Amino acid sequence: MEASETITATDLYGKPIKIGTMVRYITTRTLGKVIDLKKEEDRTFAQIDTSKLYYDTHYLTVTDEQGAAEEDEDTVKIDLAEVERKIKDMEEALKIKDVYTDNSCEGGG
């Protein structure tokens, strides 16, 4: 494994990747800033700050999206509250009240 400073890495389209570059992993759309680079055999890997995982740089694309990397915690809480409210509304709509059951048997003829 080589030191990060000496590694030359490129993304899927051949754009250079270095520490601090914003990238997106094409499979899961994970977005983050490169915090480390390492080379193993013939492959180069970049560690992304948001997941702390290493990704093969051939599956990354360089992006200029800055703010999207950080989730706004309040927005997530609001979205969760909205989802919970919608679920409760749907549950209420599905409840059947005062169901009349006719106990008589009917033949099909």
Secondary structure, 3 states (H helix, E strand, C coil): CCCHHHCCEECCCCCEECCCCEEEECCCCCEEEEEEEEEECCEEEEEECCCCCEEEHHHEEECCCCHHHCCCHHHHHHHHHHHHHHHHHHHHHHCCCCCCCCCCCCCCC
